[in-house]
């Protein structure tokens, strides 16, 4: 959540989406505690459009800032990449255009 802009972090989530945020947190806890191999991808705001070669996936604790908007095509492409990379198991990745 630290990657979000101030308006989204301080206004949108607390005032408009508290239930959604709680559901999101609970879902990730279930995945992590499942005992299965898992990888979590956190895309930004999804939209239609072409793939963007500037979109990257970084571990969630990586301090680099990313843009928030990406195409569904980019999110799907990264999902396929992590399925093929055993090094991503047990990791949480944020997706977005590199700034």
C-alpha positions as CSV (number, residue, x, y, z in Angstrom):
1,X,0.0,0.0,0.0
2,X,3.0,2.3,0.5
3,X,3.3,2.4,-3.3
4,X,0.0,4.2,-3.7
5,X,-0.4,7.9,-4.1
6,X,-1.4,9.9,-1.0
7,X,-5.0,10.5,-2.1
8,X,-5.6,6.8,-2.7
9,X,-3.8,5.7,0.5
10,X,-5.5,8.2,2.8
11,X,-8.9,8.8,1.3
12,X,-10.0,6.1,-1.1
13,X,-9.1,3.0,0.8
14,X,-10.0,4.1,4.3
15,X,-13.3,5.8,3.4
16,X,-14.5,4.0,0.3
17,X,-13.0,0.6,0.4
18,X,-12.4,-0.6,3.9
19,X,-14.2,-3.9,3.4
20,X,-12.4,-4.6,0.2
21,X,-9.1,-4.0,1.8
22,X,-10.0,-6.4,4.7
23,X,-11.0,-9.0,2.2
24,X,-7.8,-8.6,0.2
25,X,-5.7,-9.0,3.4
26,X,-7.7,-12.1,4.5
27,X,-7.4,-13.7,1.0
28,X,-3.6,-13.3,1.0
29,X,-3.3,-14.8,4.5
30,X,-5.3,-17.8,3.4
31,X,-3.0,-18.3,0.3
32,X,0.2,-17.9,2.4
33,X,-1.1,-20.3,5.1
34,X,-2.4,-22.9,2.6
35,X,0.6,-25.2,2.7
36,X,0.7,-25.1,-1.1
37,X,3.2,-23.5,-3.4
38,X,2.1,-19.9,-4.1
39,X,3.0,-16.7,-5.7
40,X,1.0,-13.5,-5.3
41,X,0.9,-10.9,-8.0
42,X,-0.4,-7.4,-7.2
43,X,-1.2,-5.5,-10.4
44,X,-2.0,-1.8,-10.4
45,X,-5.1,-0.5,-12.1
46,X,-5.9,-2.8,-15.0
47,X,-7.1,-1.4,-18.3
48,X,-7.5,-2.4,-21.9
49,X,-4.7,-1.8,-24.3
50,X,-1.5,-3.2,-25.7
51,X,1.3,-4.8,-23.8
52,X,3.9,-2.3,-22.5
53,X,7.6,-3.5,-22.4
54,X,8.2,-1.1,-19.5
55,X,6.0,-3.2,-17.1
56,X,8.0,-5.1,-14.5
57,X,7.4,-7.2,-11.5
58,X,9.3,-6.4,-8.3
59,X,9.1,-8.1,-4.9
60,X,6.7,-6.3,-2.7
61,X,9.4,-5.2,-0.2
62,X,11.4,-3.6,-3.1
63,X,11.4,0.2,-2.5
64,X,11.2,1.1,-6.2
65,X,8.2,3.1,-7.3
66,X,6.2,1.8,-10.2
67,X,3.4,3.3,-12.3
68,X,0.0,2.1,-11.3
69,X,-1.7,1.5,-14.6
70,X,-1.1,-1.5,-16.8
71,X,-3.0,-3.6,-19.3
72,X,-4.7,-6.8,-18.6
73,X,-2.4,-8.3,-21.3
74,X,0.6,-7.3,-19.2
75,X,-0.9,-8.8,-16.0
76,X,-1.6,-12.1,-17.8
77,X,1.9,-12.2,-19.3
78,X,3.5,-11.8,-15.9
79,X,1.1,-14.5,-14.5
80,X,2.4,-16.9,-17.1
81,X,6.0,-15.9,-16.4
82,X,5.8,-16.7,-12.7
83,X,4.1,-20.0,-13.4
84,X,7.2,-21.0,-15.4
85,X,9.7,-19.7,-12.8
86,X,10.1,-21.8,-9.7
87,X,12.1,-19.0,-8.1
88,X,9.0,-16.9,-7.7
89,X,7.3,-19.5,-5.4
90,X,6.6,-17.9,-2.0
91,X,7.0,-14.4,-3.3
92,X,4.7,-11.4,-3.5
93,X,5.2,-9.2,-6.5
94,X,3.9,-5.8,-7.5
95,X,3.3,-5.2,-11.2
96,X,3.5,-1.9,-13.0
97,X,5.4,0.2,-15.5
98,X,8.9,1.1,-14.4
99,X,9.3,4.8,-13.7
